Amino acid sequence: MSIDKRRSIGFAGVAALLGTLAVFSSAPSASAAECGYLFDDFSYTSSSDSSLTAHGWTPRSYAGGPGVPGATWSPNSITFPTVSGQKVMQLTASTDGTGAGTNQAELYSTQKRYLEGTYASRVRFTDTPTSGNDGDHINQTFFTISPLNGDLDPTYSELDISEYLPNGGWGETGPINYQTTWYTYRNDPWYADNVHSEQRSSLNGWHDLVATVANGHVIYYIDGVQVGDHSGKFYPRQTMTINWNLWFIDTAAHTGGLSTYIQQVDWVLFAKNQVLTPAQVTSKTAAYRTAGSAFADTVATTGGCSNPTNPPTTPPTTPPTTPPTTPPAGSCATAPEWAFGTAYAGGQTVKHEKSRYGDPSGPPSGDGKHLWRARYWTQGSEPGWTQQWEDLGRC
């Protein structure tokens, strides 16, 4: 999406607001219970391949932002060439400096069903166009996103796992790469509430991009090196889609005739409710390929490890000097009704009947009110639809 990183107003210090942390499963061993995975190495023939849509991907065709007004988003801009003996997904974008002469590309997951766990993709960024003059403010991305339901929507969630600007943009010179975690925004007048990390060096070539979403923290890695740790209110509050797109921030730096750029994607992996190290991501993807599995999706068909245990690997070095301060669970008789706009600290309890479709203003589920405990700081996150809340049972 079109953003101005310089206007980021998020503060990593919000992490101090975190209370009780959610417990996640550790990375799986060969004998560990299946928690749910998505893996795809993009072995398709074209953007019209029926297997592509059957596997839950949509090549974008609708007009609109981000990018150059009047630009075209065409499924034909997504192809699947063979590179070093392996199929890859390739996004192509071009511009002649006009809106009508600009073409951009995006592939996204059709279903909005991804939240906590590990996201990873092997992506090839490029510093120069395949043809035409260089210098355009091109944005090469891998991100997750939910819809913005109105200005300053407090449930809006977006993780820009990488936005690579080889020639700069948003007033910055390139090359520069961003990881941005969003709380919310407003388009007019522009207001951005996010926190970001950045790298000011060339990322031309292939890179393994990993983000783990667990325990109130979003941690970003490039090629196994941690490059960001974002937390507090910026932690995602609802399920998201997985996306890649290639688009022009503007045409201010364009010169000459038509310039064409590409971005390539080797594979994608999502591990539901599991924190995988970058090395474990590499091992998991290699295992899929060794087994000859070009696509796997067990995200919705397995248990999901919704109530895992994750004991510490080493005991504390010193015993605690004070008893735990986590408040008792409370009861339905004393817990307040959940309120959309109220901020809750970890350990606080509320009572609420989850909505039927994930819309708090929509019809109720019919399951009755339950008692819920916040795992960590949360606001605008409906109990029953996100991992921010622990279900303590029906009232």
PLY file of the C-alpha trace (Angstrom):
ply
format ascii 1.0
element vertex 395
property float x
property float y
property float z
element edge 394
property int vertex1
property int vertex2
end_header
0.00 0.00 0.00
1.13 3.59 -0.51
2.68 4.90 2.66
5.18 7.48 3.85
7.65 5.81 6.21
8.94 9.18 7.39
5.57 9.84 8.98
5.65 6.71 11.09
4.51 7.56 14.62
4.80 4.16 16.23
7.04 3.53 19.20
8.66 0.19 20.00
8.49 1.20 23.65
4.83 0.26 23.67
6.13 -3.23 24.39
6.19 -2.18 28.04
2.41 -2.44 27.96
2.52 -6.18 27.43
1.22 -8.34 30.20
0.71 -12.09 30.14
2.18 -13.56 26.95
0.53 -16.11 24.69
2.16 -19.53 24.71
3.15 -20.94 21.33
4.44 -24.28 20.25
8.11 -24.57 19.56
9.30 -25.44 16.07
8.12 -28.96 15.18
10.27 -32.04 15.25
9.67 -34.94 12.87
7.41 -36.55 15.45
5.64 -33.39 16.57
1.90 -32.95 16.10
0.88 -31.28 12.85
-0.17 -27.69 13.55
-0.93 -26.62 10.00
1.23 -25.49 7.08
0.96 -23.77 3.75
3.75 -24.46 1.24
3.86 -23.55 -2.44
6.82 -23.56 -4.84
4.76 -21.97 -7.65
4.93 -24.79 -10.19
2.24 -23.31 -12.44
1.99 -22.71 -16.18
0.45 -19.22 -16.19
-1.75 -16.83 -14.21
-4.77 -18.55 -15.80
-3.68 -22.02 -14.60
-6.73 -23.48 -12.82
-4.43 -24.97 -10.16
-3.31 -21.48 -9.14
-6.80 -20.39 -8.12
-7.64 -23.86 -6.78
-4.68 -23.50 -4.43
-6.06 -20.24 -3.06
-4.22 -17.56 -5.07
-5.72 -14.61 -6.96
-3.83 -12.60 -9.61
-5.00 -9.02 -9.16
-7.07 -7.49 -11.94
-8.97 -4.65 -10.25
-7.91 -0.98 -10.51
-6.90 1.34 -7.69
-4.08 1.92 -5.24
-1.38 1.62 -4.28
0.81 3.19 -6.91
0.33 5.43 -9.92
-3.25 6.68 -10.46
-4.71 5.17 -13.61
-2.27 2.26 -13.68
-3.38 -1.21 -14.79
-3.11 -4.32 -12.62
-3.04 -7.25 -15.01
-2.98 -11.00 -14.29
-0.84 -11.27 -17.44
1.91 -9.51 -15.49
2.33 -12.69 -13.41
4.25 -15.50 -15.12
6.02 -18.69 -14.04
9.38 -19.04 -15.79
12.00 -21.66 -14.99
15.11 -20.31 -13.25
18.08 -22.63 -12.60
15.84 -25.63 -13.19
13.12 -24.45 -10.77
9.78 -22.80 -11.49
9.36 -19.36 -9.92
6.57 -16.83 -9.76
7.55 -13.62 -11.58
5.88 -10.22 -11.23
6.51 -7.68 -13.99
5.80 -3.94 -13.84
6.48 -1.27 -16.44
5.93 2.45 -16.93
6.39 5.09 -19.59
5.91 7.86 -17.05
2.13 8.12 -17.45
-0.74 6.53 -15.59
-2.21 4.99 -18.71
1.21 3.63 -19.65
1.89 2.05 -16.25
1.31 -1.62 -15.48
1.69 -3.17 -12.00
1.41 -6.72 -10.64
0.10 -8.43 -7.50
-0.66 -11.97 -6.33
-2.57 -12.50 -3.08
-4.21 -15.29 -1.12
-7.92 -15.41 -1.78
-8.80 -16.19 1.84
-8.04 -13.92 4.81
-7.01 -16.66 7.24
-3.44 -16.06 8.44
-2.54 -14.60 11.82
-0.04 -16.01 14.32
2.83 -18.25 13.33
5.75 -18.05 10.90
5.67 -16.43 7.46
8.52 -17.03 5.01
9.26 -16.53 1.33
12.35 -16.69 -0.87
12.30 -13.55 -3.00
14.59 -12.14 -5.68
14.82 -8.36 -5.58
16.29 -6.47 -8.56
18.16 -3.17 -8.60
17.85 -2.40 -12.30
15.15 -2.75 -14.97
15.23 -5.58 -17.50
14.80 -2.91 -20.19
14.62 0.88 -20.40
16.10 3.61 -18.24
16.74 3.03 -14.54
15.75 5.32 -11.67
12.02 4.71 -11.17
10.59 4.64 -7.65
9.66 0.95 -7.84
8.48 -0.96 -4.74
9.14 -4.72 -4.49
7.20 -6.35 -1.67
6.17 -9.32 0.48
3.44 -8.53 3.02
0.28 -9.57 4.85
-2.79 -7.35 5.19
-6.42 -7.09 6.34
-9.06 -4.67 5.04
-9.22 -1.17 6.50
-12.82 -0.85 7.70
-12.93 2.94 7.82
-10.46 5.64 8.81
-8.30 4.73 11.81
-9.81 1.25 12.09
-8.34 -0.12 15.38
-8.50 -3.73 14.15
-6.54 -3.04 10.94
-3.51 -5.32 10.63
-0.62 -5.22 8.14
2.90 -6.64 8.20
5.20 -5.32 5.48
7.77 -8.10 5.77
9.86 -6.38 3.10
9.32 -3.33 0.93
12.44 -2.88 -1.17
12.99 0.45 -2.94
16.19 0.12 -5.05
15.85 3.71 -6.29
14.27 5.17 -3.19
10.90 6.86 -2.83
8.76 8.66 -0.23
11.50 11.28 -0.10
14.25 8.74 0.61
17.19 7.85 -1.62
17.75 4.20 -2.45
18.50 1.48 -2.01
16.41 1.11 1.12
14.33 -1.76 2.54
11.57 -1.52 5.14
9.79 -3.78 7.60
6.65 -1.98 8.78
4.07 -3.16 11.30
0.80 -1.23 11.21
-1.74 -0.26 13.82
-3.94 1.87 11.55
-4.00 4.78 9.11
-6.17 7.44 7.47
-5.87 8.45 3.83
-7.17 12.03 3.91
-5.64 13.87 5.59
-2.81 11.35 5.71
-2.08 9.87 9.14
0.03 6.75 9.67
0.26 4.86 12.94
2.99 2.25 12.51
6.50 1.25 13.53
9.27 0.31 11.13
12.83 -0.96 10.74
15.04 -0.26 7.72
18.19 -1.36 5.92
20.10 1.05 3.68
22.00 -1.27 1.38
21.41 -3.16 -1.84
19.35 -6.35 -1.65
19.80 -7.21 -5.31
19.44 -11.01 -5.65
17.73 -13.85 -3.78
16.86 -13.53 -0.09
15.01 -15.60 2.50
12.47 -13.36 4.25
10.99 -14.59 7.54
8.58 -13.06 10.06
7.40 -14.72 13.27
4.17 -13.52 14.89
3.89 -14.81 18.46
3.79 -13.77 22.11
3.00 -10.14 21.31
6.07 -9.69 19.06
6.57 -9.58 15.30
10.21 -10.47 14.60
11.66 -10.02 11.12
14.65 -11.78 9.54
16.56 -11.47 6.27
18.80 -14.43 5.41
18.75 -15.58 9.02
19.68 -12.20 10.52
17.14 -10.47 12.75
16.35 -6.99 11.41
13.31 -5.95 13.44
11.25 -6.65 16.57
7.91 -4.83 16.73
5.39 -5.21 19.55
2.79 -3.47 21.68
-0.36 -2.21 19.99
1.16 -2.86 16.54
0.80 -6.61 16.99
-1.78 -7.84 14.43
-5.36 -8.03 15.65
-7.09 -10.01 12.93
-6.45 -12.55 10.20
-4.75 -11.36 7.01
-4.01 -12.35 3.42
-0.52 -13.16 2.10
0.60 -10.90 -0.76
3.40 -9.91 -3.12
3.20 -6.89 -5.38
5.40 -4.80 -7.66
4.34 -1.20 -8.15
5.53 2.35 -8.74
5.28 4.85 -5.88
5.15 7.68 -8.44
6.56 8.61 -11.86
8.57 11.62 -10.66
11.93 9.96 -11.36
11.03 8.41 -14.71
13.03 9.30 -17.82
12.86 8.13 -21.43
10.43 5.60 -22.84
9.17 2.35 -21.32
11.06 0.85 -18.36
10.33 -2.70 -17.17
11.15 -4.26 -13.79
10.72 -7.76 -12.34
10.52 -9.45 -8.95
10.65 -13.24 -8.53
9.37 -15.59 -5.79
10.76 -19.11 -5.38
8.45 -20.40 -2.61
6.25 -19.44 0.32
5.80 -21.15 3.69
3.38 -20.42 6.52
3.52 -22.42 9.80
0.36 -21.88 11.83
0.86 -21.07 15.52
4.52 -22.13 15.39
7.72 -20.15 15.79
10.25 -21.53 13.32
13.82 -20.29 13.17
15.09 -19.29 9.71
17.16 -22.50 9.68
14.06 -24.56 10.42
12.21 -22.76 7.62
14.98 -23.77 5.22
14.84 -27.36 6.45
11.05 -27.54 6.14
10.98 -26.19 2.58
13.79 -28.54 1.58
11.80 -31.46 3.01
8.77 -30.57 0.90
10.88 -30.44 -2.24
12.77 -33.62 -1.45
9.41 -35.35 -1.05
8.32 -33.99 -4.43
5.56 -31.88 -2.88
5.01 -28.72 -4.92
2.02 -27.63 -2.84
0.64 -28.44 0.60
-2.10 -26.80 2.65
-3.10 -28.12 6.07
-3.81 -24.72 7.66
-7.52 -25.39 8.07
-7.54 -29.18 8.26
-5.39 -29.82 11.34
-5.72 -28.99 15.01
-3.74 -25.79 14.72
-2.00 -26.25 18.09
-4.39 -23.75 19.64
-3.46 -24.74 23.20
0.18 -25.80 22.96
2.76 -25.93 25.70
6.21 -24.49 25.32
8.31 -25.17 28.43
11.53 -23.20 28.83
14.62 -24.92 27.50
16.63 -23.97 30.58
15.52 -23.36 34.18
15.67 -19.85 35.64
19.08 -18.95 37.06
17.54 -17.54 40.24
14.21 -18.27 41.93
11.64 -15.46 41.91
11.63 -13.32 45.05
7.94 -12.39 44.80
4.86 -14.43 43.95
3.39 -14.08 40.46
1.28 -10.96 39.93
-1.05 -12.35 37.25
-4.59 -11.60 38.39
-7.06 -14.42 38.94
-9.29 -15.42 36.06
-12.33 -13.72 37.54
-15.86 -14.82 36.74
-18.73 -14.00 34.46
-20.42 -12.34 37.41
-17.60 -9.81 37.85
-16.08 -9.50 34.38
-17.21 -6.50 32.28
-18.69 -6.83 28.82
-16.05 -6.67 26.08
-15.97 -3.24 24.39
-14.56 -2.67 20.90
-12.70 0.55 21.75
-11.34 -0.42 25.16
-7.65 -1.34 25.57
-7.01 -4.44 27.69
-3.77 -5.47 29.39
-2.64 -9.07 29.63
-4.59 -10.98 32.27
-7.75 -8.86 32.17
-11.04 -10.74 31.72
-14.22 -9.89 29.84
-17.43 -11.67 28.88
-18.60 -11.72 25.29
-20.51 -13.79 22.75
-18.38 -13.99 19.60
-19.94 -12.79 16.37
-20.97 -15.26 13.70
-18.77 -13.88 10.92
-15.98 -12.02 12.72
-17.80 -8.67 12.58
-18.52 -7.42 16.13
-21.41 -5.31 14.82
-22.92 -8.29 13.00
-25.09 -11.18 14.22
-23.97 -13.23 17.25
-22.74 -16.81 16.90
-25.53 -18.27 19.00
-22.97 -19.95 21.26
-23.75 -17.73 24.23
-21.42 -15.57 26.27
-18.00 -16.88 27.29
-15.43 -15.63 29.76
-12.24 -14.51 28.02
-8.78 -13.57 29.35
-6.41 -11.28 27.41
-3.09 -12.99 26.72
-1.36 -9.63 26.22
-2.19 -6.00 25.40
-5.03 -5.80 22.90
-7.61 -3.37 21.54
-10.33 -3.86 18.93
-9.60 -7.60 18.82
-12.85 -9.54 19.19
-12.71 -12.47 21.63
-13.27 -15.74 19.83
-11.79 -14.60 16.53
-8.17 -13.85 17.42
-5.43 -15.48 19.48
-5.22 -12.40 21.72
-7.96 -13.92 23.91
-8.02 -17.17 25.87
-11.43 -18.84 26.15
-12.12 -19.68 29.82
-15.47 -21.30 29.11
-19.14 -20.51 28.72
-20.83 -18.29 31.26
0 1
1 2
2 3
3 4
4 5
5 6
6 7
7 8
8 9
9 10
10 11
11 12
12 13
13 14
14 15
15 16
16 17
17 18
18 19
19 20
20 21
21 22
22 23
23 24
24 25
25 26
26 27
27 28
28 29
29 30
30 31
31 32
32 33
33 34
34 35
35 36
36 37
37 38
38 39
39 40
40 41
41 42
42 43
43 44
44 45
45 46
46 47
47 48
48 49
49 50
50 51
51 52
52 53
53 54
54 55
55 56
56 57
57 58
58 59
59 60
60 61
61 62
62 63
63 64
64 65
65 66
66 67
67 68
68 69
69 70
70 71
71 72
72 73
73 74
74 75
75 76
76 77
77 78
78 79
79 80
80 81
81 82
82 83
83 84
84 85
85 86
86 87
87 88
88 89
89 90
90 91
91 92
92 93
93 94
94 95
95 96
96 97
97 98
98 99
99 100
100 101
101 102
102 103
103 104
104 105
105 106
106 107
107 108
108 109
109 110
110 111
111 112
112 113
113 114
114 115
115 116
116 117
117 118
118 119
119 120
120 121
121 122
122 123
123 124
124 125
125 126
126 127
127 128
128 129
129 130
130 131
131 132
132 133
133 134
134 135
135 136
136 137
137 138
138 139
139 140
140 141
141 142
142 143
143 144
144 145
145 146
146 147
147 148
148 149
149 150
150 151
151 152
152 153
153 154
154 155
155 156
156 157
157 158
158 159
159 160
160 161
161 162
162 163
163 164
164 165
165 166
166 167
167 168
168 169
169 170
170 171
171 172
172 173
173 174
174 175
175 176
176 177
177 178
178 179
179 180
180 181
181 182
182 183
183 184
184 185
185 186
186 187
187 188
188 189
189 190
190 191
191 192
192 193
193 194
194 195
195 196
196 197
197 198
198 199
199 200
200 201
201 202
202 203
203 204
204 205
205 206
206 207
207 208
208 209
209 210
210 211
211 212
212 213
213 214
214 215
215 216
216 217
217 218
218 219
219 220
220 221
221 222
222 223
223 224
224 225
225 226
226 227
227 228
228 229
229 230
230 231
231 232
232 233
233 234
234 235
235 236
236 237
237 238
238 239
239 240
240 241
241 242
242 243
243 244
244 245
245 246
246 247
247 248
248 249
249 250
250 251
251 252
252 253
253 254
254 255
255 256
256 257
257 258
258 259
259 260
260 261
261 262
262 263
263 264
264 265
265 266
266 267
267 268
268 269
269 270
270 271
271 272
272 273
273 274
274 275
275 276
276 277
277 278
278 279
279 280
280 281
281 282
282 283
283 284
284 285
285 286
286 287
287 288
288 289
289 290
290 291
291 292
292 293
293 294
294 295
295 296
296 297
297 298
298 299
299 300
300 301
301 302
302 303
303 304
304 305
305 306
306 307
307 308
308 309
309 310
310 311
311 312
312 313
313 314
314 315
315 316
316 317
317 318
318 319
319 320
320 321
321 322
322 323
323 324
324 325
325 326
326 327
327 328
328 329
329 330
330 331
331 332
332 333
333 334
334 335
335 336
336 337
337 338
338 339
339 340
340 341
341 342
342 343
343 344
344 345
345 346
346 347
347 348
348 349
349 350
350 351
351 352
352 353
353 354
354 355
355 356
356 357
357 358
358 359
359 360
360 361
361 362
362 363
363 364
364 365
365 366
366 367
367 368
368 369
369 370
370 371
371 372
372 373
373 374
374 375
375 376
376 377
377 378
378 379
379 380
380 381
381 382
382 383
383 384
384 385
385 386
386 387
387 388
388 389
389 390
390 391
391 392
392 393
393 394
